[in-house]
Amino acid sequence: MLKHLLRPCLIAPVLCLTAACTSLYVRSDVNRTLVSSVQCHTFAWAGSFHGKSPLRDTVANPVNEDRLRAAIAAHLSGGVQPVASNADCLVGYGIGSHAMADYPYGWGYPYGWGYPYGWWGPGPYVYREGIIAVDLYDAKSRQPLWHASVEQSLYGVSGTEAEKRIDAAVAAIFNKYPYRAEARAAGTGA
């Protein structure tokens, strides 16, 4: 009997810690003044990295760009429809990575400058930080309505693993979507 009571007490904290470690932190900003006056019923893409765009060099994998666009469109499909022209809103996106350096042991004792050898101690830990971002603009004024980004690395992954990471990032981002409550209230489920 005690085993049956003890098991859930041990499993629940492990599951909570695992969920906390794998959840994505979304940074979001909303133009509250403008978002209340602009209705986004239709959208068009603000741009693309396809073709001869100078932005093309910033995306390492054009297949991932297509995956990102598909994931964004899927999250908008409930309440916002794509159109070729005269859209209410424009959707922009970004996907990329950059190198980050971290000094895990700090700068103080027992590591530091030592005569005559210079710096001694462990060097920095260098890693790649990936970013996926979505932006929403008012199509008429070209003013930003909403920005959201999440740290999600796609470095070294492709295929289904890249698709899973992109889908998870976009799902987390759209939890902060400012029109979400309106779409659900209208019964569209966006």
N, C-alpha and C positions, 0 to 999 in steps of 0.2 A: 504494500500500500504506500509506504514511504517513497519507494522508487517512482511510483506513478505521479506523486506530487512533486518530487524533486526534479524530475526530468523537464517539465515545462518551465520551471524556475531557472534552469540552466540554459535551455534552448532559447527562450525569449530574449535575454540580453545579447546572446550571440547574433541572433537575427537582426536585432536593432542596430548593433554595431556594424554589421555587414551592410545593412541598408544605408547607414549614415556614411560609410566609406565610399559607396558606389554612387550616391546621389550627386547630381551636377548642380553647382552653384551658378545661378543666373544673375547677371547684372542687368538691370533694366532702368530705363528713364523714359518718362512720358511728358510730352508737352501738354499739360493739363488745360491750358487756355484754348489751344487749337483743337485738341482731340474731342472736346465737348461740342465743337461747332462743325466738325467735318464728319460726314457719314460715309463709310467705306463699304459700298455695296458691290463695287467692281474694282478690279486691279489690273495693272500691267507691270511688267518688269522694268525697273529703273535703268537697267543696263545688263550687260553680259560680258563674260570673258571670252566668248566665242569669236571666231574669225580673226580679223586683224586688229582687234582692240588692243591698245597699249597696256591694258590691265591683264592681258592674257599671260604675261610673264610672272604674275604674282600667284597663279594657281598651278600647282605642280601636277594635278591630275584632273583633266577635263571630265572624266567619268564621274569623279566625286562632285564636280560642279553640277552635273545633271542630276545626281542623287539628291543634292541639297535643294535644287529647284523643285524636284518632284515632292520632296518631303514638305517643303514650305507650301506648295500648291495644295497638297492633301490636307494640311491643317487649316488652310483658308477656305477650302471647298464648301464647308457647311453654310457659311453666311456671306462669303465674298466670292464673286464669280470672275474668272479671267475674261478680259476683252482685248481686242486688238487696238482700239482707239477710244478716246474720250473716257478714260478710266477715272473713277473718283480718287483712287490712291495708287501710288507707285510703291513697289516692293523692291528693296535692295538687299543684298546679302554679301557676306564676306566669309572666306574660308582660308586659313593659312596657319603658319607657325613661325616662331622665332626662338633663338637660343637664349636660355636663361642661365645665370650663374648664381650659385648659392654657396655660402661659406658656412658649412655646418658646425664648425668648431669655434667660430668667432675669431676675433682679432687679438685677444689677450693671452695671458699666461696659460699654458706653458709654451705657446707658440708666439713667434714675433720676430723682430729684427735681431740678428745676432752677429756681432762683429767677429770676424771679417767676412762672413759668408752671406750676408743679406737675409732675405726672408727664409724662414724655415718652418716646417710644419706641413700639414696636409694642404693641398691646393683646393681650388674651388670645385664644386660639383656642378657640372654643366649638363643641362637637359633641354629638350625641346618642349615648348609650351604651345599647344594648338588652340586656336580660337575659331569659333563659328559664331557669326553675328547675323541678325536680321534687322532691317530698318524699314519703317513705313513712312511715306511722305504724302502730303496733300498734293494731288496732281496739278491743281490749279495754281497754287502759290509756290510750289516746290519746297515748302517748309517741312521740316521733320516733325512727325507726329509721335514716333516711338522708336526706341532703339533697345535691343536686348542682345546680350552675348553670353557665351558660356565657354569655359576652357574645356576643350575636347581635342585630344591629339589624334590625328590620322596618320602620323609619321610611321611609315613602314607597314601600313595595313592596306589591304585592297579587298575587292570582292564583297562577300557577305559580311565580313567583320567591319569594313568601312561603312557599309550600308546600315548596319546595326548601330554604330556609333553616331552616324549622322542623324538617323531617326530618333535616337535617344536625346541628342542635343536639341533638335528642333522641337520635340515634344516638351522638353523642359523649358525651352524658350517660350513656347506658346502658352504655357501656364501663366505667363505674365502678360499675355496679349490684352490690350486695354478694351477691345470691343467684345471680348469673350462673354461677359455677363449679358450684354445687350443681345447677342446672337442667341444665347440660351433662353433668354426671356421671350424672344420672338419665336422660339421653337425650332430654330434652324440647327442648333447643336454645334456651332463652330468652336 
